[in-house]
Amino acid sequence: MIIGRILILFGIFSFVLTLVSNYFDIILQVEGRNEITQLGQFWFHFAPNSLQIAETLVSRYIDPCSALDILDCSGFIWHPFISTILLMPAAPILAILSFILIAFGLKKSRRKQGKIKNKL
């Protein structure tokens, strides 16, 4: 039950971030720029150091090409994969993430409540 509530809490936080991202998009449109807020720009706006730290951690410690010298390949997790995700529009990605987290949280909470009712 607590995991479901935590997922719901993260979903609500993601939804609030979606609203903030929509606000940024509206400001861009009012200023006359035909742009949208990208996920990477949004992250950089609020925590630029954490974005750089995340890139370093993924590139050095998580990417198997960097972690294992035997493979002798260039890193492939951050630059083609995660950087592509960071170039996507922030509002739809965060909205989808919020709905998924809330749905899983509700499902987890209902499952736990059903087990409790069956025991009674």
FENKA-V741854 format. One record per residue. RES is the residue in one small letter. SS is DSSP state (~ for helix, > for strand, _ for the rest). Layout:
BEGIN
res=RES ss=SS
res=RES ss=SS
END
This chain:
BEGIN
res=m ss=_
res=i ss=~
res=i ss=~
res=g ss=~
res=r ss=~
res=i ss=~
res=l ss=~
res=i ss=~
res=l ss=~
res=f ss=~
res=g ss=~
res=i ss=~
res=f ss=~
res=s ss=~
res=f ss=~
res=v ss=~
res=l ss=~
res=t ss=~
res=l ss=~
res=v ss=~
res=s ss=~
res=n ss=~
res=y ss=~
res=f ss=~
res=d ss=~
res=i ss=~
res=i ss=~
res=l ss=~
res=q ss=~
res=v ss=~
res=e ss=_
res=g ss=_
res=r ss=_
res=n ss=_
res=e ss=_
res=i ss=_
res=t ss=_
res=q ss=>
res=l ss=~
res=g ss=~
res=q ss=~
res=f ss=~
res=w ss=~
res=f ss=~
res=h ss=~
res=f ss=~
res=a ss=_
res=p ss=~
res=n ss=~
res=s ss=~
res=l ss=~
res=q ss=~
res=i ss=~
res=a ss=~
res=e ss=~
res=t ss=~
res=l ss=~
res=v ss=~
res=s ss=~
res=r ss=~
res=y ss=~
res=i ss=~
res=d ss=_
res=p ss=~
res=c ss=~
res=s ss=~
res=a ss=~
res=l ss=_
res=d ss=_
res=i ss=_
res=l ss=_
res=d ss=_
res=c ss=_
res=s ss=_
res=g ss=_
res=f ss=_
res=i ss=~
res=w ss=~
res=h ss=~
res=p ss=~
res=f ss=~
res=i ss=~
res=s ss=~
res=t ss=~
res=i ss=~
res=l ss=~
res=l ss=_
res=m ss=_
res=p ss=>
res=a ss=~
res=a ss=~
res=p ss=~
res=i ss=~
res=l ss=~
res=a ss=~
res=i ss=~
res=l ss=~
res=s ss=~
res=f ss=~
res=i ss=~
res=l ss=~
res=i ss=~
res=a ss=~
res=f ss=~
res=g ss=~
res=l ss=~
res=k ss=~
res=k ss=~
res=s ss=~
res=r ss=~
res=r ss=~
res=k ss=~
res=q ss=~
res=g ss=~
res=k ss=~
res=i ss=~
res=k ss=~
res=n ss=~
res=k ss=~
res=l ss=_
END
